[in-house]
Amino acid sequence: MKSKQKLSILLWHRLNRMEDGKAPIYVRITITGLGRAEIDSGKYVAPDHWDQKNKKVFAPAEDWNDINDHLKEMKKELAAFFLVLSRKHPKVTPAMLKQEYEGEPVTVERKSEVPVPVPVVEEHTLLEVADLLIKDFEEEVKAENKSSETLKQWKATRKKIIEFGKFRVSKNGEIKAVDLATEENDEDKYPIKLSSIDNNFGKDIYRYLTVKRLDFLKGTIQKRRISNLQELAAKGQIKKIKQLLYLAENKNWLPENPISRYKSSGGDKEVQPLELFEVFKIYNKKIDIERLDRIRDAFIVQCFTGFAFQDIANLAPENIIRVGLNGERWLIKDRGKTEISEQVPILPVVEDIIKKYQNDPFCIANNRLFPIPSNTKYNSYLKELADICGINRVLKTHLGRHTFADIMLNICNVPLEDVSKMLGHKNIRTTMRYCKVRKIRISGNMKIARKTLFSSAGKLKKVA
């Protein structure tokens, strides 16, 4: 008789049992309605070498390939033992499967025995996870390790979670949308329990944000402008919610992230960097208004260092480090967003701007290299700067970062790996989204190829 029981096998990186910088990998076995058991795989790996999404170890972890093979074999053996036990017994418990795998006598539950109840796991909500992250993030902002702008983004995500919790209840007919107007601040009344989140959650909340949100909120919130989110904004929210679910998984509040494989529709919007002649127009423009002159200087620094707003705003004299035998001056700082080190040699144009503000009262009082206003004011002033410089583009702070990447890769022929390092990216794939290889770079490299392979008469040369 075929068993109706279902077995789930999950690899679990137990970060709460860290030893010497490495955490053990456990195999969690769950059988429908009968709880779960965990088996120590005997393998340890550093958090940086564990692929949380694909549940694999990756290089340069020691013996990473052997560990993956061992884990794969464990899963196969457990599945095989479960099949054997299912043929022998009408009901197989996780404890029985663990005993069989570990070579211990299998304790069979008798019909006369009172079944052991499955332990009740404390319920946690998505909002609870968000509050946990935000609390930690606020402390990091106070310590100036994280950006206050990024904190605002997390708080915006928190609001979207509350909205969607109400929307789900409304959709199920339990309350009317119009009734929510009086309950705007009643955050905990419609929680999204982690146990209720399945692999459709990503698709559902993406559709809410991009299609359903406007109609739903029309009858609930009258005090602020509301709209459906554009694709990129919605994808940003999904990305943050994924992070929250990974946090819940790491805290053992979830067996795994249900939407780890979800990808929202719509491609990434390609940002067009400024052309070099446009950078020159901004750099050479005579500006008599001090606030715009300062913004111009800050933006030029971004175009020739690649620093994002929060990082250029927090650059201090101690971030200037002398490197190499010649003592070349570099700007070195951990990115506020990722804590990955950005390391950029100081180009002459940046050196001049650093000197310009070395005695500036704001910079001295705040121990900063440049007088940078708030992000909102910065972007507002950039629009004015574009107008007076005759730039027919919407200038934003992050455009300077994209422009730096493009100048380095396509005009200066700096290798992509070096550009990635200067931008403080975790991997080159991110850098490739920042800067595309342009025809000018291909043309320049092909000239070298022609010179190497062919004579001036076009004959193929013998290459040593």
N, C-alpha and C positions, 0 to 999 in steps of 0.2 A: 504493500500500500504506500502510495506516494505521500510524503509528509507535507503538511500545509504550513509548517513553520518556516520562517524566513530568517536567514542569517545575514548579519551585517558585520563586516570586518573593516576597522578603521585604524590607520596608523596615527599615533598621538605623541607629539613632542612635549614631554613634561617639563616645562620651563621652571616650574616651582620646585623642582628637585635638581637644580643645577649644582654641578661639582666641577671645580677647576675650569670654569668657563664652558663646560659642556653639559648638555641635558640628555637624559635617557629617552630612548624611543620605545613606547609601549604599543602593543597591539590590543585594541579594544574590540571585544566580541559582544554583539548584541543579538538576542533572539527575541522575536516579536512577543511582547506580553510577559516575558520572563526575566527582564532586567538585563544586566550585562556583567562582564568580567574582564579583567585586564591581565595581560601577560607581558612581562618584561622581556624585550628582545635581546637584552644584554649589550646593546649598541648605544654609544654616546656620540653626540655631534654638537658642535657649536651652533647657536641660533643663526649666525650669518651663513651657515652652510646647509640650512634646511629649507627646502622649497615647500612652503606652507600650502600653496595651491595644489601642487601635484603630489605632495606627500613623498618627496624624494630627497636624497642627499646629493649635493652637487660639488664639483671640484671648486677649490683645491683641498677639500676635506680629505684627510688621510683615509685611504682604502674606501673611498666613496662608492666605487663600483661594486666592491665586494659586499658592502653594507646593503646597498640596494638589492643585490641578488639574494642576500640572506632574508631580507624583509619580504621579498616576492615569494621566496620558498616557504616562509612561515605562513603566509596567506593561503598558498596552495594546499599545504598540509592541513591547516585548520578546516578548509572547505572539504577536503577529502575525509577527515575524521568525522566531521558533522554528517556527511553522507552515510558513513558506516554506522554511526550511532543511531541515525534516523531509521535505519533498516532494522535495528535491534530493539529499539524502544519507541513507544508511541509519543513520548515527550522527551525532548533533549533540552536541558538547561545549560546556560553559559558555564556554570560550575562543572557540569559533567564534561563539557567539551574541553575546558581547561585541564581537568584531571587527565583526560585521555591524551591530550597533547603532551603533557609533562610526564607521562608514563606512570601516573598514580592510579590506584584502584578507583574505579568510577562508582560514585554513590548514586544509586538509582532511587528516585522519589517514589515511594509506594502510594497506592491509591488511598490507603487508610490514613496516611499521614496528612496533617494539615499543611497545605502549601505555604511556603514562606512568602509573605507579601513583598512585592517589589518596593524598595525604599522610595519614599516620596522626596523628589528633588525640589528644592526651593525654586519657585518661579521667579525669573528675572525678566525685565522688559527692555526694549530697545532704547527707550528714553533713559532708563537707569544707566545703561552703558554709555550713552552720550554724556550724561551728567558726570560720570566717572572720568571720562576723557577730558571734558571741559575743565573740571576741577584741577586736574594735573596740569593742563595747558595754561591755566591762569597763573599757577605757581611758576611755570617756566617763563611766562611773559614778565612777571614781577622780577625775576632774576635776569631779565634781558637775554634769555636764551632762545625765546620764540617771539614771533611777530604778533602784535596786537591785531593787525589786519587779518591774519589767519585765524585768530581767535574769534573775530567777528563772523568769519565764514562758518566756523563750527557752530556758533550760536544760531546762525541762519539755518543750518542743516537741522538743528534741534527743533526749530519752529516747523520745518517741513515734516518732521516725524510726527509732531503733535497733530498737524493738519491731516496727515494721511491716516492716523489712527481714528480720527473723527470721520473721515471719508469712508473708511472700511465699515464702520458701524452703520453709517447712514445708508451705504449701498445695500447692506443686509436688511434694511427696513426697520432697524431697531429704534432709530430716531429720525426725525425729519431734519433736512439741512438747515431750514430756517430756525429751528430750535437751538442751533449751535451758537447763534449770535450772543446769547446771554451767558454762554459757557466758555468764552474765549480763553479765560485764564484758568479754567478748571483742567489743568494739564493731565492729571492722573486718572481722569474719569474714563477715558477710552484708550487704555494702554495697548501697545503692540507686544504681546508676550513673545519671548524668543522661541518658545515651543510651537508657536503658530506660524512661524516663518518657514516657508518651503521654497523650492527652487523656482517658483513662479513669482516670488516676491519682487525680484528686480524688475521683471517685466511689468508687474502691476503698478509699482510706484513710479516707474518711468512714464507709463501711460497717464497716470494721474497728473504728474508734473507738466507734461507736454500737451495733454488733450483735455482732461477733466477739471483741472484746478480752477480755471476762471469761472466756469458755471457753478461749481460747488461753493466757492467763496463769495460769490455775488450776494447771497442772502445772509452771509455771516459776518462780514467785516466791511464796515462802511468808511472807516477812518483813514485807510491808506489805499494807494493804487495797487491793483492786483492784476495779474496776467498769467497766462500759461508760460512756462519756461521754454526758451529756445533749446535746441538739441544739445549744444555744448554746455549750457548751464545745467541742464538736467543730468547729463553725463557726469558733471562735476559732483552733483549731489549723490548719484549712485556710487561714485568712487569713494566718497566719504562714508556712506552707509556700509559699503564693503569693509572699510577699515574698522568700523564699529563692530561688525560681526566677527572679524578676525580677532579683535580684542576680547569679545565674548567667548570665542573658542579657546583663546589662550588662558582664560580664567576658568575653564571647565564649565562654563555656563551653557555651552553648546557643544555637541559632539563634533560638528564641523560647520564651516560656513556654507549655508545652503545656496548662496548666489555667487560662489567663488568663480564659477565658469560663465556667469551671465555677461553678455556683451550687448550694450544698447545699440540701437540702429543709428545710422548717420556717421559719416567719417569725421576725422579731426579737421577743423578749419585751418587751412594753410595761411600762416601769417607772412605777408610780403614785407621783407625788410626794406629800410630806406636805401635808395641808391647812394653811391658815394658822393655824387654831386649835390644831393639834397643835404647830406651831412655837412658838406663844405658851406652851403648856403646858410645853414644855421650857425655854424662856427664863425663865419666871417661877418655876419650881420651886426651892424652897429646898433646897440640897444641902450637907450637912456633910462629906461625904467628899471630900478634896481631889482625888484622881485623877479622880473622876467630875465634879467641878465643872470641872476643866480640860478634860475631854472634852466636856462640855456647851458650854463656851465655844468650843472648836474647831469643833464641829458647827454652832453658830449662825453662826460666821464663814463656814463653807462655804455655809450657806443664804442668806447675804446678800452673797456674793462669787462663788460658783460655782467656786471653786478645787478641783481634785482633791486627793487625799491628798498625793501627792508634791510638789505645788506649794505647798500651805499649809504643809507640813512644812519647806519650804526658803525660805519668805518671810523676808527680812532687812530691816532698816531702810532699806537703800539701794533697796529696791523701792517705797518710798513716794516718789512724784514729784509735784511741784506742777505743775498744768496750768492754762493760761488766764490771763487778766488778773487774776482774783481769787485765783490761787494755790491752786485747789482741790486737795485731797490725793487722789491716786489710787494704787492698787496696780497696778504694771505689771511683768509678768514673762513670760519665754518659757516655754511649757509644756514640762515635761520629756519628755512623750510625743511631741509633734509639733514642738517648737521654734517654734510659732506664738505670737505675742505675745498675752497676755491683758491687757486694760486695763479696770479696774473702779474707778469713783469710790468712795471710802470713805464708807459710810453711817454715821450716828451710832452705831448699835449696834456696829458693827465698830470705830469709833474708840474707844469706851469700853473694849472688850476689849483693844485695842492698848495703851492707857494702863495698864490693869490689870497687864500683864506687862512693862512697860518696864524695871522694876528686878528682874525675876525672875532668880535666879542661873543657871538653865539657859539662859534666853534670852541673858543677857549672855555667858556662857561660850561659847555656840555661835553667837552673832551671829544670833539668830532673833527673829521677832516673837511667836511663840507656842510654848509648851512641848508639842510633839507627840510621843507615844510611837511605837513601831513600828506598822506597819499591822495586824499581828495583834492586838496589845494594844488598839489603837484600836477595832477592830471588836468585840472581846470586851467592852470597857467600854461600848460603845454598846448592847449587849444589856441590860446592867444598867441603863443610863440609861433605856431604853424601859420596863423593869419599874417603876422607881420613879416615872416620870412618867405611868404609866398609858397608854402608847402601845401599842396592839395591832398593832404592825408590827415587822418585822425591820429594825432600823436598821443601815445600813452606810454607810461613808464616802461612797460615790458617790451615795447618796440625797440628800445635801446639795446636790450639784451639780445634780441633776434638779429639786430643790425650788426652787433659785434661778431656774432657767430658767422654771419654771412661774409663780412669783411675778412675775417681771419681765414676762412676756408676757401673762398672763391677769388679773392683779390690778392691775399698774401700767401696763398698756397700752403697754409699751415695744415699738417695732417689732422684728420678728423679725431684721432685719439687725443691729440694735444688740445684741440678745441674743447673736447669733452671734459678734459681735466681742468681747463681754465674755467669752464662754466660750472664745475662742481657737480656734474651729473653722475648718477650711479652706474649708468650703462650708455653705450654708444647709440642704442636705439632711440633714446630720448634726444640725444644731440641731433640725430638725423631728422627728427621732426622740427628742430629749430632751424636747420640750414640745409637746403637742397643744393646738390652739385649743379652748378650753372654751366652754360655753354662756354663762358670765358675760361673756366678752369679746364674743361675738357680740351679746348683749343690749345691752351698753353702746354698741357701735358702731351698732346699729340705732336706739337712742334718738337719737343724733346725726343719723342719716339721716332719722328721722321729723320731727325739729325743723327740719331743713334743707328738706325737701320738702313738709311739710304744715302747715297752720295748726292752731290749737288746736281748731277745729271739724272738722278732718279733711279740709279742702279742699286740693287740690293748689295749692301756691304757685308763683308765677312766679320762677324762679331765674335770677339774672343770670349 
